[in-house]
């Protein structure tokens, strides 16, 4: 463990780079190595959050189910070992970093954020509920699709379902804190916006149903 922590500056970037390999086998190998490296590096992994989150965002929606599962496991591990304030700060900033960001990117950010929260655990999540709630209440998550490709591909529906998943993770981890103000109102606004969001004619309204539930 001490060796990994001392050599993290060399070893972690190599492991993170594996998530962007062009083959399924390479991504799987990279994700498995990264998960072990994160566990061994512990808090030292916090120094590599920008590159780590970039790798997770890029691979969490991979076409291969095994890759997706291993990348999600890496996100949970990152949430458990990295400094909570740094994790939340960077992850929520990425969710709303640019209005020009693609729906697919925002969707990936929300999925990674939900997995990070699971890994962090209730005690660590509680202090960051207000910042996360403020992010989720932003209107860009519920805006109408800007192109037929976005709408037909279901990108908006996935993003909205993932927003609900983040809210569910927050409430499960820190329900009493979520009931305080201003975060209670912000989470309410996020869900109301989602319930009223425009959707494709052939959509099954699953995000809206989940929001109302």
N, C-alpha and C positions, 0 to 999 in steps of 0.2 A: 504494500500500500504506500509506504513512504517513497519508494522508488518512483511509482507512478505519479505521485503528487509532485515530486521534485522535477520529473521530466514531462509534466503535463503540457508545457509550452510546445513541445515537439510532438508528443503522442496524440493529444486530443485533436489538433487540426487534421492530422492524417486520418483519424477515425471518422471525424465529421465529413471529410471529403468523400468517404466511401458511400455516403447517402446519395451522392450525385453521380455515381458510376452509371454507365449507360446500359449495363446488363442487370437482369433481375438477380442473378447469382451474386454479382458484385455489390448490389444494394443490400441484399440479405446479409452478406458477410460483413459489410460496413456497419449495418444496424446492430448486429450481434456484438461486434467488437466495441462499438460505441457504448452500448448498454453496460458492458462490463467495465469499460474505461471510466464511465461516469460514476459507477459505484465505487471504484477504487480511488478516483480523483477527489470525490466528495466536494467540499466547498471550493476547491481550486478550479472547478469547472465554471464557476461564476464569471471568471475573467474572460471566458470564451463565449459568452452568451450571444453576441451578435452573429458570429459564425454558426453557432449551434442552432439558434432559432431559424436562421436562413436555411440550413440543411433540413431541419424538421419541416418547415413550410414547403420546401421543394418536394419532399418525398412522401408526405403524409397522405396524399391523394394518388399515390402511384396506382397504375393499372393492376398490379399484382396484389392479391389479398394478403399474402404472407408478408410482403414488404410493408403494406399498410399497418398490419398488426404489430410488426417489430418496431416500426417507427413510432407508433403510438406508445409502445412500451418504453422506448427511449425518452419520449416526452414525459411520461410519468416518473421515470427515474430522474430526469433533469429537475422536475418539480420537487422531488424529495431531497436532492443533495445541494442544489444551488440556493443562494441567498434569496429568500422570498420576495423582498422588496425589489430587487433587481429583476427577478423573473417577471413579476407582475408588471413592473414599470415598462420594460421593453416589449412584452407581449401585447399589452393593451395599446401601447403607442403604435405598434405595427398594424393593429386591427383598423385603425383610422388614420394611418400615416398620410395618405394622399387620396383626394377625391378621384384621382385618375387611376387608382389601383383597380385591378380587375376584380370582378365578383369572385372568381376562382381563388384569387390570392386572399381576399378577405375571409372567404369560407375556410381556407386552409388555416388561417390565423386563428379563427374561432375554434376549430377542431383541436389545434395544438394547445390553445389556452385551456380548453376544457380538460385535456389530459394532464396538463401542468397542475391544474387545481386539484385533480384527484391525487396526484403524487405529493402535493404539498401537505395535505392533511388539514383537518379542521382548524387547529390552533393557528397555523400559519396563514390560512385563507382569511380568517376573521378580520385581521387588521387591514386587509386590502379590499374589503367589500365595497366601500364608497368609490374607490377609483374604478373598479370593474363595473359597477352599476352605472356610473357616469358615462363610461364608454359604450355600454350596451344600449343606452338610451339615444345614441346618435341616430339621426334619420337615415343615413346612407345604407343601413342594413335592410331597410324596408322600402327603398325607392323602387319604382317600376323598372323593369328591364330596359336597357338602352338599345338592345339589338335583338333581332329575331333569334340569332344563334344562342344568346344567353337564355332566352325564354324557352326555346325548344329543347335545349340541353339540360334543363332542370337545375342550372347553376344557382339561381335565386332560391329555389325551394330548398336545396341542400344548405345554403348559407343560413336561411331562416331557421331550419331545423337545428342547426348547430348553435345558433343564438339561444334557442330554447334550452339546449343541452347545457350551455354555460350557466344559464339562470338556474336550472335544476341542480347543477353542481354546487352553485353558491348557496342555495337554500338548504341543500343536504348537509353542507359543511358548516354553515354559520347561520342557521335559520333565525335565531333571536336578533343577530346583528342586522340581517336583511330587513327585519321589521322596523328598524330605526329610521330616522330621517337624516339626510335627504334620500338615502338609498332606496327606501321602500317606494317612494314616489317615482324615482328614476326607473326602477325595475318594473313598476306598474306601467309607466309610459312606454318602455321597451316592448312589453307584451301587448299593450293596446295597439301600438303602431303595427306590430306584427299581425295581430288579428284582423286589422283593417287593410293590410297591404294588398295591392293589386296582384292578381295571379293569372296564369295562363288559363284559357278556356277549358283545356282538358286536364287541369291539375286536380288532385284529389283533396286539396285544402288541408293536408296533414299538418303543415306548420301552423296554420291558423287554429286548428283543433287543439294542437299541443299547447299553444299559447293560452287559449281559453281554459284549458284544463288546469 
